[in-house]
């Protein structure tokens, strides 16, 4: 009975450790994806800002057909 209890306890602890490791791996993957998405958003925002700046440079008030 004592050996069986020790075996069950050992299995329980191993399962707990495995669950912790899986959650830890999933958390790291989620954080990596979040960082990549943040970089993509920042790059897109920067490209949009640059394109808005270049459009402002090219369209001068005297060249605008409706002014």
C-alpha positions as CSV (number, residue, x, y, z in Angstrom):
1,X,0.0,0.0,0.0
2,X,2.9,2.3,0.8
3,X,4.6,1.7,-2.5
4,X,1.3,2.3,-4.4
5,X,0.7,5.6,-2.6
6,X,4.3,6.7,-3.4
7,X,3.9,5.8,-7.0
8,X,0.6,7.7,-7.3
9,X,2.1,10.7,-5.6
10,X,5.1,10.6,-8.0
11,X,2.7,10.5,-11.0
12,X,0.7,13.4,-9.6
13,X,3.9,15.5,-9.2
14,X,5.1,14.6,-12.6
15,X,1.7,15.5,-14.1
16,X,1.8,18.9,-12.2
17,X,5.3,19.6,-13.5
18,X,4.3,18.7,-17.1
19,X,1.3,20.9,-16.9
20,X,3.4,23.8,-15.6
21,X,5.9,23.3,-18.4
22,X,3.2,23.2,-21.1
23,X,1.6,26.4,-19.7
24,X,5.0,28.1,-19.6
25,X,5.7,27.1,-23.3
26,X,2.3,28.4,-24.4
27,X,2.9,31.7,-22.5
28,X,6.3,32.2,-24.2
29,X,4.7,31.5,-27.6
30,X,1.9,34.0,-27.0
31,X,4.4,36.6,-25.9
32,X,6.5,36.1,-29.0
33,X,3.4,36.4,-31.2
34,X,2.4,39.6,-29.4
35,X,5.9,41.1,-29.8
36,X,5.8,40.2,-33.6
37,X,2.4,41.8,-34.0
38,X,3.5,44.9,-32.1
39,X,6.5,45.2,-34.4
40,X,4.3,44.8,-37.5
41,X,1.9,47.4,-36.2
42,X,4.7,49.8,-35.5
43,X,6.2,49.2,-39.0
44,X,2.8,49.7,-40.6
45,X,2.2,52.9,-38.6
46,X,5.6,54.2,-39.6
47,X,5.0,53.4,-43.3
48,X,1.7,55.2,-43.2
49,X,3.2,58.2,-41.5
50,X,6.0,58.3,-44.1
51,X,3.6,58.0,-47.0
52,X,1.4,60.8,-45.5
53,X,4.5,63.0,-45.1
54,X,5.5,62.4,-48.7
55,X,2.0,63.1,-50.0
56,X,2.1,66.4,-48.1
57,X,5.5,67.3,-49.7
58,X,4.3,66.6,-53.3
59,X,0.9,68.4,-53.1
60,X,1.6,72.2,-52.9
61,X,-1.3,74.6,-52.6
62,X,-0.5,76.4,-55.9
63,X,-0.4,73.0,-57.7
64,X,-3.8,71.8,-56.2
65,X,-6.5,71.9,-59.0
66,X,-9.3,72.8,-56.6
67,X,-7.8,75.7,-54.8
